[in-house]
Amino acid sequence: MRTAVEFKGRDGLRLAADVAGDTGAPPVVFFHGGGQTRHAWGTSLDVLAGEGWRAYSVDLRGHGDSDWAPDGDYTLDAFAADVHAVATSLDQLPVLVGASLGGIASLAAVGESRAPIARALVLVDVAPRIDRAGADRIGAFMMQNIDGFESLDEVADAVAVYNPHRPRPSDLSGLKKNVRQREDGRWAWHWDPAFMVGRFGSPDETRTSVIQPERLEEAARRLTIPALLVRGRMSDLLTDDGSRQFLDLVPHAAYVLVGGAGHMVAGDRNDLFNDAIVEFLGSLS
């Protein structure tokens, strides 16, 4: 059974989260990708709770039910500081699991911390070096309907075009986890538009503030805790070369390639993703 909880990010920013599992069990904290919400992990929280873990899924700042940054700060510094705040608020060192933006924020938080903040790190389809064309495709998708949709059918159509390998849902109610209905009746993505256009109205500001390969490479070199890289075989964001480069930087890291999955690994093949996470966590004992 999941329970709603809250964390405090940098400067006390309220971060919404769900938790499953026994109090006192070793913690695992999931951070989703940009433009997603804490609901992106499918059954992962419930599966890990059944395996004896206390699993949290957190909405990043400006996403889902978390507060929007009042100053419009959606830089890598801000996201990493939020991860650091969440991790250090727990009674035990957690395992951090981050997809895409949540992954690079977790990597920066762990690699740049002066003291240990995590027991292990899992990166989901992200590494310091990502494919620019794939990143541009994600950015174009998020900007295309930044003014909202007339209906949930339009939302489903947009998602189907972006993820053609995933069947279009017949029940559209699940989309309400990723969109919100505004007072004018239109459906908007469940994130602060300032996340994409930046504090000064330019999408380039957001891109350059979070995509910092050299900084992330240095953070990866500093990793000494157990690490796992999970990549979707059909991903157009993390390539084979990007994966190999990360594994060269972190030679002790494990690696799992998930067939039938694109960049949204947990959403595309939640069963295989859960198997990989359970096996990795089991190895930590």
C-alpha positions in Angstrom: 0.0 0.0 0.0 1.3 3.4 -1.0 1.2 6.5 1.2 1.6 10.1 0.3 4.5 11.9 2.0 6.5 15.0 1.5 10.2 16.0 1.5 11.9 19.4 1.7 14.2 20.2 -1.2 16.7 23.1 -1.4 15.5 26.2 0.5 12.6 24.2 1.9 10.8 23.7 -1.5 8.1 21.1 -1.0 8.5 17.9 -2.9 5.6 15.4 -3.1 6.3 11.7 -2.9 4.7 8.3 -2.5 6.2 5.6 -0.3 5.6 1.8 0.0 7.1 -0.7 2.4 7.8 -1.1 6.1 9.1 1.7 8.2 12.7 0.9 9.1 13.3 -1.2 5.9 16.3 0.0 3.8 15.3 2.9 1.6 15.3 3.2 -2.2 14.4 6.6 -3.7 13.2 7.0 -7.3 13.6 10.3 -9.3 11.8 10.5 -12.6 12.9 12.1 -15.9 12.1 15.6 -17.0 8.5 16.2 -17.9 7.4 13.0 -16.0 6.0 12.6 -12.5 6.5 10.2 -9.6 4.0 7.8 -11.2 6.4 7.0 -14.0 7.8 3.9 -12.3 4.8 1.6 -12.7 4.7 -1.2 -10.2 8.3 -0.7 -9.0 7.5 0.7 -5.6 5.1 -2.2 -4.8 7.5 -4.8 -6.1 10.4 -3.5 -4.0 8.2 -3.1 -0.9 7.4 -6.8 -1.3 11.1 -7.5 -1.5 11.7 -5.9 1.9 12.6 -2.3 0.9 11.0 1.0 1.7 10.5 2.6 -1.7 9.9 6.2 -2.3 9.0 7.9 -5.6 9.5 11.7 -5.6 8.2 14.4 -7.9 11.0 16.7 -9.0 10.7 20.4 -8.4 8.2 21.9 -10.8 6.7 18.5 -11.6 3.6 16.6 -10.6 2.4 17.7 -7.1 5.7 19.3 -6.0 6.0 23.0 -5.7 7.1 25.1 -8.7 10.3 26.9 -8.1 9.3 30.5 -7.2 12.5 31.8 -8.9 12.2 29.6 -11.9 15.4 27.8 -11.0 15.4 24.5 -12.8 19.2 24.1 -13.2 21.2 21.0 -12.5 22.4 22.7 -9.4 18.9 23.0 -8.1 17.8 19.4 -9.0 21.0 18.0 -7.5 20.5 20.0 -4.3 17.0 18.6 -4.0 18.3 15.0 -4.4 20.9 15.7 -1.7 18.3 17.1 0.6 16.0 14.1 0.2 18.8 11.6 0.6 20.2 13.1 3.7 16.8 13.5 5.4 16.5 9.7 5.7 17.6 7.6 8.7 19.7 5.3 6.5 21.7 5.8 3.4 19.4 5.2 0.5 19.8 3.6 -2.9 19.1 6.3 -5.5 17.4 5.4 -8.8 17.2 8.2 -11.3 15.9 8.2 -14.9 17.1 10.8 -17.4 17.0 14.2 -15.5 16.5 12.4 -12.2 19.6 10.3 -13.0 22.0 13.1 -13.8 20.7 15.0 -10.7 21.4 11.9 -8.6 24.8 11.4 -10.2 25.8 15.0 -9.6 24.5 14.9 -6.0 26.4 11.7 -5.2 29.6 12.5 -7.1 29.9 16.0 -5.8 29.0 15.4 -2.1 31.8 15.7 0.4 30.2 13.0 2.6 28.4 9.8 1.5 24.7 10.4 0.8 23.8 7.1 -0.9 24.4 3.4 -0.5 24.2 2.7 -4.3 23.2 4.5 -7.5 21.1 3.3 -10.4 21.1 5.4 -13.6 18.2 4.7 -16.0 18.9 5.4 -19.7 21.2 8.4 -19.0 24.9 9.0 -18.6 27.3 12.0 -18.9 27.4 11.7 -22.7 24.0 11.5 -24.4 22.9 11.8 -28.0 22.1 15.4 -29.0 19.5 14.3 -31.6 17.6 12.3 -29.0 17.7 15.1 -26.5 16.4 17.5 -29.2 13.6 15.1 -30.0 12.5 15.1 -26.3 12.7 18.9 -26.1 10.7 19.3 -29.3 8.0 16.9 -28.0 7.7 18.9 -24.7 7.6 22.3 -26.4 5.2 21.2 -29.1 2.1 21.4 -26.9 3.3 23.6 -24.1 0.1 25.6 -24.5 -2.0 22.5 -23.7 -4.4 20.1 -25.3 -8.1 20.3 -26.1 -8.8 16.8 -24.8 -7.2 13.6 -23.4 -7.5 12.1 -26.8 -5.1 14.8 -28.1 -2.7 13.9 -25.3 -2.8 10.2 -26.2 -2.2 11.0 -29.9 0.8 13.1 -29.1 2.3 10.4 -26.9 1.6 7.8 -29.5 3.5 9.8 -32.1 6.5 10.2 -29.7 6.4 6.5 -28.6 5.2 4.6 -31.6 6.4 1.3 -30.2 4.1 1.6 -27.2 0.4 0.8 -27.8 -2.0 3.7 -27.5 -4.1 3.2 -24.4 -7.8 2.5 -24.7 -8.4 3.8 -21.2 -7.2 7.4 -21.1 -7.7 7.9 -17.3 -4.1 7.0 -16.6 -3.0 10.1 -18.6 -4.3 12.2 -15.8 -1.2 11.4 -13.8 0.8 13.3 -16.3 -1.5 16.2 -17.2 -3.7 18.6 -15.3 -6.8 20.4 -16.4 -6.6 24.1 -16.2 -9.4 26.5 -15.4 -9.9 27.1 -19.2 -10.6 23.4 -19.7 -7.4 22.6 -21.6 -5.1 19.8 -20.4 -1.5 20.8 -19.8 1.5 18.7 -18.9 2.0 18.4 -15.2 5.1 20.5 -15.0 5.9 24.2 -14.7 6.4 25.7 -18.2 9.4 27.6 -16.9 11.1 24.2 -16.7 11.4 24.3 -20.5 11.6 28.0 -21.3 13.9 28.9 -18.4 13.9 32.0 -16.3 14.6 34.2 -19.3 12.2 32.7 -21.8 14.7 30.6 -23.7 14.6 26.8 -24.0 18.4 26.9 -24.5 18.8 28.0 -20.9 17.2 24.8 -19.6 19.3 22.7 -22.0 22.6 24.2 -21.1 21.9 24.2 -17.4 21.2 20.5 -17.1 23.4 19.0 -19.9 26.9 19.4 -18.6 29.0 16.4 -19.8 32.3 17.4 -18.3 30.8 18.0 -14.9 29.0 14.7 -14.9 32.0 12.8 -16.1 34.0 14.2 -13.1 31.1 13.1 -10.8 31.2 9.6 -12.4 34.9 9.3 -11.8 34.3 9.9 -8.1 31.8 7.1 -7.7 32.9 4.5 -5.3 29.5 3.0 -4.3 27.9 0.2 -6.2 26.4 1.4 -9.4 24.1 0.1 -12.2 23.4 1.5 -15.6 20.1 0.4 -17.2 19.6 1.2 -20.9 16.7 0.7 -23.2 17.8 -1.1 -26.3 15.7 1.2 -28.5 16.8 4.4 -26.8 17.7 7.3 -29.0 19.1 9.3 -26.0 21.7 6.9 -24.5 23.7 5.2 -27.2 26.1 2.2 -27.0 29.0 4.6 -27.1 27.5 6.7 -24.3 27.1 3.5 -22.2 30.6 2.3 -22.8 32.0 5.7 -21.9 30.2 5.6 -18.6 31.4 2.0 -17.9 35.0 3.1 -18.6 34.6 5.9 -16.1 33.0 3.6 -13.5 34.6 0.2 -14.2 32.9 -1.4 -11.2 29.4 -0.5 -12.4 27.0 -3.2 -13.6 25.1 -2.9 -16.9 21.7 -4.1 -18.1 20.3 -3.7 -21.6 16.5 -3.9 -21.6 15.0 -5.3 -24.9 11.8 -3.8 -26.2 12.3 -0.5 -24.3 13.2 3.0 -25.5 14.2 5.9 -23.3 11.2 5.4 -21.0 12.5 2.0 -19.8 10.3 1.6 -16.8 7.2 2.6 -18.7 8.0 0.4 -21.8 9.1 -2.8 -20.0 8.2 -2.5 -16.3 8.6 -6.2 -15.8 12.1 -6.4 -17.1 13.1 -3.2 -15.3 11.8 -4.4 -12.0 13.7 -7.7 -12.5 17.0 -5.7 -13.1 16.5 -3.5 -10.0 15.5 -6.4 -7.7 18.6 -8.4 -8.8 20.9 -5.4 -8.3 19.5 -4.6 -4.9 19.8 -8.2 -3.9 23.5 -8.1 -4.7 24.1 -5.2 -2.2 23.6 -7.4 0.9 
